[in-house]
């Protein structure tokens, strides 16, 4: 009787044009069939993306931290040597968590391209820039603005940008940046919301920059492992990608970008107040920050380590507990 019922309710084989893909995904497989050619294409795309991404994350942080509210940022894509030498927190011997076995500074292929471009000639950087023989930084900004324009899609980073604490920090940073500039301070007094919105956008610059700082070494390491014959299947590549991302995502961190105001770290024995984390989950509750000290004009302060486990207090516009942005470039990160 049971077998008769089952035979009567049996669903016929699917005739959908993508039925093989659907069945493979339902069985826990990958979007692409596991073939050597597909694996080569996947790794090739990631490596090709990783080189400009190594520039993207550095330039995004440079704009957020140094260019800041410059009303005429004509040279914001001219990354100074300081940021090319800036150590990636997930590569190099001093990495907080080493994902790529390469160097922490800018990738050699990136440096060569910045110097010679597609023309393969060492010319003044301005010439390469005007000739559009350079990294397409406009793409990175377009991804950031897509995130910024689609605010309110969940997570804890975005609501913080509307909090009184964030507004107070933004006010301190704006006043410190324009100290001695009565014209800009006067405009700020007339249009405070306009300036605040610009600072919020700069927070998204930093947010996306921190995400791509992780992704670049993940892609570089995948390419190296493939060249060494240690990634031989599509599932192996996808597992490495996912594990590389979540190795960072499950570790709560506080990210600080500071321009023109004092930064004070509290006692290393003072523990951060963090929510619980779930292994291999894209969700975690951010650490809370200590009370902010008074702001005072000061040279630019280096960024705080992503893996700082102590409670820290800083004065600046983006002094925020940040959720790790788990999303593809161009899409709103969710916490």
VEXNU-240021 format. One line per 5 residues: number of its first residue (from 1); their letters; for each residue x, y, z of C-alpha. Coordinates in steps of 0.25 Angstrom, whole numbers, plus 5000, padded with zeros to 4 digits. Example, Ala and Ser with C-alpha at 12.3 -4.5 7.8 and 13.67 -1.06 7.14 Angstrom:
REM VEXNU-240021
1> as> 5049 4982 5031 | 5055 4996 5029 $
//
This chain:
REM VEXNU-240021
1> xxxxx> 5000 5000 5000 | 5011 5010 5004 | 5019 5006 4991 | 5007 5009 4983 | 5005 5023 4989 $
6> xxxxx> 5019 5026 4987 | 5019 5022 4972 | 5006 5030 4970 | 5012 5043 4976 | 5026 5042 4970 $
11> xxxxx> 5031 5055 4963 | 5035 5053 4949 | 5049 5057 4946 | 5051 5072 4944 | 5052 5077 4930 $
16> xxxxx> 5057 5091 4934 | 5068 5096 4925 | 5077 5098 4938 | 5072 5085 4945 | 5086 5080 4946 $
21> xxxxx> 5091 5092 4953 | 5079 5092 4963 | 5081 5078 4966 | 5096 5080 4969 | 5093 5092 4978 $
26> xxxxx> 5082 5084 4985 | 5092 5073 4987 | 5102 5082 4994 | 5111 5084 4981 | 5116 5097 4975 $
31> xxxxx> 5110 5106 4965 | 5121 5102 4955 | 5124 5087 4952 | 5137 5082 4958 | 5146 5082 4946 $
36> xxxxx> 5161 5086 4944 | 5157 5097 4934 | 5147 5103 4944 | 5156 5103 4955 | 5167 5110 4946 $
41> xxxxx> 5157 5121 4943 | 5153 5123 4957 | 5167 5124 4962 | 5171 5133 4950 | 5159 5143 4953 $
46> xxxxx> 5162 5143 4968 | 5177 5146 4965 | 5174 5157 4954 | 5164 5163 4964 | 5174 5163 4976 $
51> xxxxx> 5184 5172 4970 | 5175 5184 4968 | 5168 5180 4981 | 5182 5182 4988 | 5181 5196 4983 $
56> xxxxx> 5166 5198 4986 | 5167 5195 5001 | 5179 5204 5003 | 5173 5216 4995 | 5160 5215 5002 $
61> xxxxx> 5167 5216 5016 | 5175 5227 5011 | 5163 5235 5006 | 5156 5232 5019 | 5168 5235 5028 $
66> xxxxx> 5176 5246 5021 | 5168 5252 5010 | 5156 5253 5019 | 5148 5266 5017 | 5157 5272 5007 $
71> xxxxx> 5148 5281 4998 | 5157 5279 4986 | 5162 5265 4987 | 5169 5265 4973 | 5180 5256 4977 $
76> xxxxx> 5172 5246 4985 | 5176 5234 4976 | 5191 5238 4977 | 5194 5228 4988 | 5206 5232 4996 $
81> xxxxx> 5218 5223 4999 | 5213 5222 5013 | 5201 5215 5009 | 5208 5206 4999 | 5217 5201 5011 $
86> xxxxx> 5205 5200 5020 | 5205 5186 5026 | 5193 5177 5023 | 5188 5171 5036 | 5187 5157 5029 $
91> xxxxx> 5200 5156 5022 | 5215 5157 5025 | 5223 5153 5038 | 5216 5163 5047 | 5201 5159 5043 $
96> xxxxx> 5191 5158 5053 | 5186 5146 5046 | 5194 5141 5034 | 5186 5137 5022 | 5196 5140 5011 $
101> xxxxx> 5210 5135 5012 | 5214 5148 5004 | 5219 5161 5008 | 5210 5171 5016 | 5213 5183 5007 $
106> xxxxx> 5207 5186 4994 | 5208 5174 4984 | 5220 5175 4974 | 5211 5174 4962 | 5203 5185 4967 $
111> xxxxx> 5216 5194 4969 | 5220 5190 4955 | 5207 5195 4949 | 5207 5208 4957 | 5220 5211 4952 $
116> xxxxx> 5219 5207 4937 | 5204 5204 4935 | 5199 5197 4922 | 5209 5206 4914 | 5220 5199 4920 $
121> xxxxx> 5228 5212 4922 | 5232 5219 4934 | 5226 5232 4933 | 5221 5243 4943 | 5209 5238 4951 $
126> xxxxx> 5201 5250 4946 | 5203 5246 4932 | 5198 5231 4935 | 5186 5237 4942 | 5181 5247 4932 $
131> xxxxx> 5183 5236 4921 | 5175 5227 4930 | 5186 5217 4930 | 5184 5214 4945 | 5176 5206 4955 $
136> xxxxx> 5161 5208 4953 | 5159 5214 4967 | 5145 5219 4962 | 5140 5205 4963 | 5144 5204 4977 $
141> xxxxx> 5137 5217 4980 | 5124 5212 4973 | 5124 5200 4981 | 5125 5208 4994 | 5114 5217 4989 $
146> xxxxx> 5105 5206 4986 | 5106 5201 5001 | 5104 5215 5006 | 5092 5218 4997 | 5085 5205 5002 $
151> xxxxx> 5086 5208 5017 | 5077 5202 5027 | 5078 5188 5022 | 5081 5182 5035 | 5094 5180 5044 $
156> xxxxx> 5099 5189 5055 | 5109 5198 5048 | 5099 5206 5040 | 5090 5210 5052 | 5103 5214 5059 $
161> xxxxx> 5105 5225 5049 | 5092 5232 5054 | 5095 5231 5069 | 5098 5243 5077 | 5112 5237 5081 $
166> xxxxx> 5116 5236 5066 | 5110 5250 5063 | 5119 5256 5075 | 5131 5249 5070 | 5129 5254 5056 $
171> xxxxx> 5127 5268 5061 | 5141 5267 5068 | 5148 5262 5056 | 5141 5272 5047 | 5145 5284 5056 $
176> xxxxx> 5159 5278 5058 | 5161 5276 5043 | 5157 5291 5039 | 5164 5297 5051 | 5169 5311 5047 $
181> xxxxx> 5160 5311 5035 | 5149 5321 5038 | 5142 5319 5024 | 5140 5304 5025 | 5136 5305 5040 $
186> xxxxx> 5126 5316 5036 | 5120 5306 5025 | 5120 5295 5035 | 5112 5304 5045 | 5102 5307 5033 $
191> xxxxx> 5101 5293 5028 | 5104 5283 5039 | 5096 5272 5033 | 5103 5273 5020 | 5117 5271 5027 $
196> xxxxx> 5112 5260 5036 | 5107 5252 5023 | 5120 5253 5017 | 5127 5248 5029 | 5117 5236 5029 $
201> xxxxx> 5121 5233 5015 | 5136 5233 5019 | 5132 5223 5030 | 5127 5214 5018 | 5140 5217 5011 $
206> xxxxx> 5148 5211 5023 | 5138 5199 5024 | 5139 5194 5010 | 5154 5197 5011 | 5155 5188 5023 $
211> xxxxx> 5147 5177 5016 | 5156 5177 5004 | 5169 5177 5013 | 5164 5163 5017 | 5160 5158 5003 $
216> xxxxx> 5173 5162 4996 | 5182 5152 5004 | 5171 5141 5003 | 5172 5142 4988 | 5187 5143 4987 $
221> xxxxx> 5188 5131 4995 | 5178 5123 4987 | 5186 5127 4975 | 5199 5122 4981 | 5193 5109 4986 $
226> xxxxx> 5188 5106 4972 | 5201 5109 4966 | 5207 5099 4976 | 5197 5088 4973 | 5191 5089 4987 $
231> xxxxx> 5177 5093 4982 | 5172 5083 4972 | 5157 5084 4972 | 5146 5094 4972 | 5141 5090 4986 $
236> xxxxx> 5155 5091 4992 | 5156 5106 4986 | 5142 5110 4992 | 5145 5104 5005 | 5158 5112 5006 $
241> xxxxx> 5151 5124 5002 | 5140 5123 5012 | 5149 5118 5024 | 5159 5130 5021 | 5147 5140 5022 $
246> xxxxx> 5141 5134 5034 | 5154 5132 5041 | 5154 5147 5042 | 5139 5149 5043 | 5137 5141 5056 $
251> xxxxx> 5148 5150 5063 | 5142 5163 5069 | 5150 5175 5067 | 5149 5190 5068 | 5154 5198 5056 $
256> xxxxx> 5159 5212 5058 | 5163 5222 5047 | 5167 5235 5053 | 5170 5249 5047 | 5175 5261 5055 $
261> xxxxx> 5170 5257 5069 | 5176 5250 5081 | 5175 5235 5082 | 5176 5229 5096 | 5177 5214 5099 $
266> xxxxx> 5172 5209 5112 | 5179 5200 5121 | 5182 5186 5115 | 5176 5179 5127 | 5163 5185 5124 $
271> xxxxx> 5154 5175 5116 | 5145 5179 5104 | 5130 5177 5106 | 5127 5168 5095 | 5115 5160 5091 $
276> xxxxx> 5116 5145 5088 | 5121 5140 5075 | 5117 5127 5067 | 5128 5120 5059 | 5126 5120 5044 $
281> xxxxx> 5115 5130 5045 | 5115 5144 5039 | 5108 5150 5051 | 5115 5155 5063 | 5112 5166 5073 $
286> xxxxx> 5122 5177 5073 | 5130 5181 5085 | 5126 5194 5092 | 5136 5205 5094 | 5140 5212 5106 $
291> xxxxx> 5137 5227 5109 | 5143 5236 5100 | 5154 5246 5105 | 5155 5260 5101 | 5159 5264 5087 $
296> xxxxx> 5171 5272 5084 | 5178 5276 5072 | 5189 5265 5069 | 5197 5259 5057 | 5190 5247 5051 $
301> xxxxx> 5190 5235 5059 | 5193 5221 5053 | 5181 5211 5052 | 5178 5202 5064 | 5181 5187 5061 $
306> xxxxx> 5169 5179 5056 | 5171 5169 5067 | 5173 5178 5079 | 5165 5170 5090 | 5166 5181 5100 $
311> xxxxx> 5156 5192 5102 | 5160 5205 5094 | 5155 5219 5094 | 5158 5229 5083 | 5153 5242 5078 $
316> xxxxx> 5150 5243 5064 | 5139 5242 5054 | 5139 5228 5051 | 5142 5223 5065 | 5132 5212 5064 $
321> xxxxx> 5130 5197 5067 | 5130 5191 5053 | 5123 5178 5049 | 5131 5171 5039 | 5125 5173 5025 $
326> xxxxx> 5122 5160 5019 | 5117 5163 5005 | 5122 5163 4991 | 5128 5176 4986 | 5117 5186 4982 $
331> xxxxx> 5107 5180 4992 | 5103 5185 5006 | 5111 5177 5017 | 5102 5171 5027 | 5106 5168 5041 $
//
